[in-house]
Amino acid sequence: MQFPIDISTAAQDHPLLEPDVLHSLYRRLQILNSCAHLHQQRVTHTDESEDEYCALSDNWTYQTDIRRWSRTCNKVPCQNSEQTSKRVESPGPGQDDVFEKSTDSPKERLRRAGSTKFRRRREGVLFSDKDNVLDSLTRQLSDIKSCDVNHVSDSEITPRHSRRARTKSFDKTDTWSHPHSPTERVIWHKLPQKELTGPERDSLETTGPSLSHLSSTQLQVLRKLALLKLTAHMEKYCPSHRTGWNWDLPKFIRKIKSPVYKDKHVFGVPLTITFQRTGQALPRNIEEAMRWLQQNAADQVGIFRKPGVKSRIQALRNMVESNVGVDYTEQQCYDVADMVKLYFRELPEALLTNKLSETFILIFQYVPPYLRRESVLCTLLLMPDEHLEVLQVLLHFLLDISKHSQVNQMNESNLAMCFAPSLFHYSQAYKQNLGSPHPKELAENKAGHECLHYFLKNFISLFKIPQEFLNQCKSTEIKDTKAKLLTDLGKELGGWKEYLNECQTNLLKEAREKCRGWILVTSHNPKVDISYKKVADGLPLRLWKVWAEIEAPPTEVLHRILRERHIWDPDLNSAKIVSQLEKRAEIFQYVRKRLSPLPNEEYCVVRTWKTNLPKDACLIVETSVEFPELVSVPHTTRGVVLASRYLIEPCGSGKSRLLHLSRVDTMGRTPEWYQKNYGHLCALFIGNIQNSFYQNATGPESKV
């Protein structure tokens, strides 16, 4: 990409976006041109920024080798088209392996840094003094309708060398293909039947796929669209001094030291840290308290409104904080209710986040009612996944309490009034120590109450994606992670047996190469190490490696992984062998519980194992497949195991070294969630396996 960016082509690149959203896009592009004109130094490149390489338009693609955006459309003139065409060619067969396609390590980047700088200096950057482009485009926008945009034909959109390569899995063979049947798959490229204009937007479709059924890549693209739409609404309707979008720009004034939560277990611990420690965003004691209130206190008058006794609440808080099992039958229901509110109030990051709380409040203060649902949905899409999941759990819980409102006198509005102060991060600028509250403070509190009340009244449709959003996410960069049928797996190699043998060979090869290209991550368990490697196959999911020392021989560790998952996976709901293919190969199905009302995670894998390796080592290889005889489990979403490998090697004194490689799409979570949490979830499993073999040596010392 060279500057200045030709803003006039944005409408052709994004023909399905509304004029207001296009206007927001124009503003962003104009800011980039202005930064280039002023020689503004770009934001420092981070490792996480490489994962944001998806585009809303088919006409742009991100080249991971040189970390630059390039146009793939031939209709709009662009420079160096021949070079760009060569860059987007599909990789050859020798580059398909996940380890060979992984991104360079920091040392390797430094070696070729000189050549990259020289190439950029030779190509140069173009600058422009045309500062009135945005004004002229703004005047033209008033006469433009979505149907008036000149659409580019399919033949003109298709690049000279198509970037849509077959997505590879962990090894050198095809594993994931595009779906051939429309069952339960999200369609991205269906054109809308009707263009919505003006006040008709209040009838935005309330049906569509749930967030929990979308893949990480689909959610990644939806987030980009949501940010554009939300920016357009906020800039158009909110006062210029209250847009709140300055939070999106990083501030490099000083490095802020991250707080340490070693001495805290439940209260005052962020949801992300809680998930990394326990595998669940909501602490189990808080979940049990909510379940107890749901079963035993839903008919209590004024529940969550009547206060409990402060001393008893503090004693209950200390019991929950000690992270031991609490018997709530011995507690007063009003004390337990206040303790639950206290947990959400003491979160370091408010449930609706410190940044987005202001956005929710502004929506209910300034955005017209017919645009609120779209604005609210866009803001929810920008929330961290842990906060979004806990929000769904809390709303479902409060709705269940409100069903007994004729008895407990707590309907949706009353519950919203009681819980809003604990969920929102209100501005401190209008706080007054003495006298009556400031009028602006009252206005914010009122908007927060209306927002939470809206959540409760529209809970069923709140987390569903309208088809209109999906239509506007037209991008050929999206890779579908639907598993292949067992009969189609490894067809190029001769069948699924040959494919799994190839996986085993590559696993042993990776184990010999050890730490090449892997980036270490700090683990909460000092006995378990975590690292990751990026895979350049178009999917925004990293390959995670976790390893630890186990106090058991390899065969026992192998048996625990294969047949005793309930010991090391605390959220396992069910597991069964669907079909025994061979003596050491089977179709295995298992279901993992998630917080209610979220659907459970279901997986179907073909797995094989070996025990006759040199030095008595063992290995396990797993990959998702579609199997005709599989019975679907209700209230679940099918996750995809792109890669799951275990290598167990003896290390003396009856101990083993367990190495686990994993790359999974659990569905319903964004790439950001996998970057922060998935490696820690794998480490939690390995730590549980490690603890299950722990030998307790307490007792009197022998006199030998």
Number of C-alpha atoms within 10 A of each C-alpha: 13 17 16 20 17 15 17 12 10 18 20 15 20 20 20 24 24 20 19 19 19 21 22 20 21 21 17 14 18 20 13 17 25 19 16 20 18 10 11 11 8 9 9 7 9 8 9 10 10 14 20 14 20 22 21 21 21 21 23 21 22 21 14 16 10 9 12 12 16 21 20 25 22 16 14 15 9 16 11 10 16 10 9 19 19 11 17 20 15 15 14 7 9 9 15 24 19 21 21 15 16 19 19 16 14 12 10 11 12 12 10 10 12 10 11 14 11 11 11 10 10 9 11 11 14 12 17 12 10 12 12 10 15 18 11 10 14 17 10 10 14 10 9 12 13 15 11 9 14 11 14 15 9 8 11 14 18 18 21 18 14 13 19 14 14 18 19 22 23 25 22 21 22 20 25 22 17 13 13 8 7 8 7 8 14 16 12 18 13 13 14 14 7 7 14 15 11 8 11 11 16 16 11 15 16 16 14 16 17 15 18 20 22 22 24 26 24 25 21 24 23 23 19 18 22 22 17 20 22 22 21 21 22 22 16 16 15 16 12 10 7 13 18 18 14 9 10 8 8 8 9 8 6 6 7 7 6 6 6 8 13 8 7 12 17 25 19 17 20 21 24 20 20 19 19 21 20 15 23 20 21 21 22 17 20 19 16 15 20 20 13 17 22 15 12 13 19 22 20 19 17 17 24 24 17 13 13 18 11 12 10 15 22 13 13 18 20 13 15 21 16 13 14 10 11 16 12 16 9 7 13 14 21 22 23 25 21 20 24 21 17 16 17 20 21 16 18 14 20 22 24 24 19 16 17 21 19 21 22 22 23 22 25 21 19 16 17 15 15 15 18 20 23 23 26 21 18 23 21 21 23 19 17 18 21 21 21 19 22 20 17 20 18 17 20 18 17 21 17 15 25 22 16 16 19 11 14 17 19 25 19 22 16 17 23 23 18 17 19 23 17 19 24 26 21 20 13 8 9 14 13 11 7 6 6 9 12 12 10 13 17 13 13 19 18 16 21 29 24 20 22 22 21 19 21 23 15 13 15 13 17 21 22 18 22 18 20 20 20 22 17 23 25 22 20 20 22 22 22 19 26 22 24 20 17 19 12 17 25 21 16 12 14 11 14 18 16 15 21 24 14 17 23 22 12 18 22 12 12 13 11 10 9 9 12 12 20 20 15 15 13 11 18 16 13 9 14 20 22 22 21 20 22 24 23 23 21 22 23 23 25 22 23 27 25 26 22 20 20 26 21 21 20 25 17 13 23 23 11 17 18 14 12 14 18 14 16 19 17 15 17 17 15 13 18 12 14 18 15 12 12 9 8 12 19 18 24 21 19 18 21 17 16 18 16 15 14 19 18 23 22 23 21 26 25 25 21 22 22 16 16 10 10 8 10 14 20 21 24 24 22 24 27 30 26 19 18 8 8 13 9 10 13 9 11 19 21 20 23 24 23 25 21 21 21 23 24 26 23 20 18 10 9 11 17 23 20 25 20 22 21 21 25 20 24 23 21 20 24 26 23 18 15 22 17 15 18 25 25 29 19 23 28 24 20 26 22 16 23 20 14 16 14 12 9 6 7 6 6 6 7 5 4 3
